[in-house]
Amino acid sequence: MQVQIKVREGKITTVNVLKYPSDNDHSQQINDQALPVYKKEAVEAQSADIQQVSGATVTYEGFTQSLQNAITQAKES
């Protein structure tokens, strides 16, 4: 999972998912449902502290870890 954020005036404005597991139909279906929710919640929360979508644990863990890394990098630059 690889997440990129855009920050404007210290606020997350956009979250883009550059890479995510899509090696089988089940993963693709879960990600198609969960990722838009995670992206929206991340912008609203302005953090990686978001709610998990039921059934998307692996996606949640990868998304929040990558999101936190992106937030940390943005704060350091």
N, C-alpha and C positions, 0 to 999 in steps of 0.2 A: 504494500500500500504506500502510495506517495501522494502527499497533499501539498498544495501550494496555496498560500494566502496572499491577498492584496490588502495592504494597510494604507489608510489615508488619515492623516491627522491623529495618529495613534489608535485608530479603530480598524478592526477587521471589516472590510467591505465586501470581500468575495472569498469564497473557498472553492478551489478547483481540485478535483481528484485526477491526478496525472496517470497513476497506475493503480490497478486493483485486481484482485483475483477474478478471473473470468474463464477458468480452464474447463468448467463444465456448466451445464444448463442450470443446475441447482444454485451454484455460486452466483451465476449471472442474474438469476431471478431474485435472489436475496439482495444483491448489491443494487439492482435496479429499483428496489423498493426502499432500502435503507439509506443509501447514499444521499438522495435529495433531502431526506429528513435530517440527517446528520449535518449536512452543509448549512441548511437553514438554521438549525439550532445553534451551531457554532457561531454564526454571525449574530444571532440574537443574544447569546450568552457572552460573547466576546471572550470566550475561553474554550478549553477542551473539556470543561465540566458539563457534559451533555447527557441526556437520557439515552439508554440503550433501547434499540428496537428489538422486540421479542424475536428470537430465532436468528439474530444477526450478531452473535457474540464475537466471532472471529473478525468480522468486518468492523465492529465497534472498537475492538482492541487495536487493530491496525490503524484505523482512522484517527482515534484519539491520540495514539502515540505519535503518529506522523504530524498531526495538527499541533500537538504540544511542542514538538521539535521546531516546526515552522514559526510558532509564536515566540519561542525562545530566541531563535535566530533573528527575528524581526526586532526584538527588544535590544539585542546586542549591536545591531547596526545603526 
